[in-house]
């Protein structure tokens, strides 16, 4: 009895480590890329997906209705007051939009991948609010390391069992992004 529990526990730990190391793809294309905060980083995410050779569509203000036909939702975390103004929405409307989008993704069993590409300069009170609220919906997060100097991403990912990949610079996100998808 003891031995079989040990075997089961060992297998579970091994599977978790393989997943955490990115050895097991977690997502499938096509993917819908959208913003949580309307920063310009959402356009960077689209470029990274193209470099990773993933079928992706960028919809900066996507809603749940836009999820039809997609197998993965990529949520780019980073708030910009300029971007919100250009989109003609305030922070309350943006948060409501993202909440609705995540609820619809959950109802359709569409997994969420969060990206934070702007590093330390993209952090701030509004971005941090969005990280705390929306990151827990993700299966995985890819984060530019300077954006997690305070450990907010690491703490949430650890608490919620979210796979976290950190990269030194934005362009370095291509490989973990590519590895996260079944082709």
C-alpha positions in Angstrom: 0.0 0.0 0.0 2.8 2.4 0.9 4.8 1.6 -2.2 1.8 2.2 -4.5 1.2 5.6 -2.9 4.8 6.4 -3.4 4.7 5.4 -7.1 1.5 7.4 -7.7 3.1 10.5 -5.9 6.3 10.1 -7.9 4.4 9.9 -11.2 2.4 13.0 -10.3 5.5 15.0 -9.4 7.2 13.9 -12.6 4.3 14.9 -14.7 4.1 18.3 -13.0 7.9 18.9 -13.5 7.7 18.0 -17.2 4.7 20.3 -17.6 6.5 23.1 -15.7 9.6 22.7 -17.9 7.5 23.1 -20.9 8.2 19.6 -22.2 4.5 18.9 -22.7 2.6 21.3 -25.0 -0.4 22.8 -23.3 -2.2 24.7 -26.0 -3.4 24.3 -29.6 -3.7 26.8 -32.4 -5.4 28.8 -33.7 -5.1 31.4 -31.0 -6.9 34.7 -30.3 -4.6 37.4 -28.9 -6.2 40.3 -27.0 -5.2 42.8 -24.4 -6.0 43.3 -20.8 -5.2 47.0 -20.4 -4.8 48.1 -24.1 -1.0 48.5 -24.0 1.0 48.4 -27.2 2.4 45.1 -26.0 -0.5 43.3 -27.5 1.0 44.1 -31.0 4.3 42.6 -29.8 2.5 39.4 -28.8 1.1 39.1 -32.4 4.6 39.5 -33.8 5.9 36.9 -31.4 3.2 34.4 -32.4 4.0 35.0 -36.1 7.7 34.4 -35.3 6.7 31.2 -33.5 4.8 30.2 -36.6 1.5 30.0 -34.8 -1.9 30.7 -36.5 -3.1 33.7 -34.5 -5.5 36.6 -34.8 -5.1 39.9 -33.0 -8.3 41.5 -31.6 -7.3 44.2 -29.2 -10.8 44.5 -27.7 -12.1 40.9 -28.2 -15.2 39.7 -26.5 -16.6 36.3 -25.8 -18.3 36.2 -29.2 -14.9 36.5 -30.9 -13.8 33.1 -29.4 -15.6 31.0 -32.0 -13.2 28.8 -33.8 -10.2 29.4 -31.5 -8.6 26.8 -29.3 -6.4 29.2 -27.2 -6.9 32.7 -25.7 -3.7 34.7 -25.3 -4.2 37.6 -22.8 -1.6 40.3 -22.8 -1.4 41.9 -19.4 -0.4 45.5 -19.4 -2.4 48.7 -18.9 -1.9 51.9 -20.8 -4.0 55.0 -20.1 -3.1 56.2 -23.7 -4.2 52.8 -25.1 -7.4 52.8 -23.2 -8.2 56.3 -24.4 -7.4 55.4 -28.0 -9.8 52.5 -27.7 -12.4 54.8 -26.2 -12.9 52.8 -23.0 -12.2 53.4 -19.4 -10.6 51.0 -16.9 -14.0 49.7 -15.6 -15.2 48.8 -19.1 -11.9 47.2 -19.9 -12.0 45.0 -16.8 -15.7 44.1 -17.5 -14.7 43.2 -21.1 -11.9 40.9 -20.0 -14.1 39.3 -17.2 -16.7 38.5 -19.8 -14.1 37.2 -22.2 -12.6 34.9 -19.6 -16.0 33.6 -18.5 -16.8 32.7 -22.1 -13.4 31.1 -22.6 -14.0 29.0 -19.4 -17.5 28.0 -20.6 -16.0 26.9 -24.0 -13.0 25.1 -22.3 -10.6 27.4 -24.1 -7.3 27.6 -22.1 -5.7 30.9 -21.4 -2.1 31.8 -21.8 -1.0 35.2 -20.2 1.9 37.3 -21.5 3.5 40.2 -19.8 6.0 41.7 -22.3 6.5 45.2 -21.2 8.8 44.5 -18.3 9.2 46.7 -15.3 8.1 49.9 -17.2 4.7 48.3 -18.0 4.0 47.6 -14.3 1.9 50.0 -12.2 -1.2 50.0 -10.0 -3.7 49.4 -12.9 -1.5 46.7 -14.5 -1.0 45.1 -11.1 -4.8 45.0 -10.5 -5.3 43.3 -13.8 -2.5 40.8 -13.0 -4.0 39.9 -9.7 -7.5 39.5 -11.2 -6.9 37.9 -14.5 -3.6 35.8 -14.2 -5.4 33.2 -12.0 -7.4 32.2 -15.1 -4.3 31.1 -17.0 -2.7 27.7 -17.4 0.6 29.3 -18.3 2.3 32.7 -18.2 5.3 34.0 -20.1 6.8 37.1 -18.5 9.8 39.3 -19.2 11.8 38.9 -16.0 12.2 42.6 -15.2 8.4 42.7 -15.0 8.5 40.3 -12.0 11.1 41.9 -9.8 8.7 42.0 -6.9 7.6 38.4 -7.4 3.9 39.1 -8.1 3.8 36.8 -11.1 5.8 34.1 -9.3 3.6 34.2 -6.2 0.3 34.0 -8.1 1.6 31.3 -10.4 2.9 29.2 -7.5 -0.4 29.6 -5.5 -2.6 28.8 -8.5 -0.3 26.1 -10.1 0.2 28.1 -13.2 3.3 27.3 -15.3 5.5 30.3 -15.4 8.2 30.9 -18.0 10.4 34.0 -17.6 12.6 35.4 -20.3 15.3 38.1 -20.3 13.9 40.1 -23.2 10.7 40.2 -25.2 12.1 38.5 -28.3 13.2 35.5 -26.1 9.5 34.7 -25.6 9.3 33.1 -29.1 10.8 29.8 -28.0 8.7 29.2 -24.9 5.6 30.3 -26.9 6.4 27.9 -29.7 7.0 25.1 -27.2 3.7 25.7 -25.4 1.7 24.7 -28.6 0.9 21.4 -30.2 1.3 21.7 -34.0 
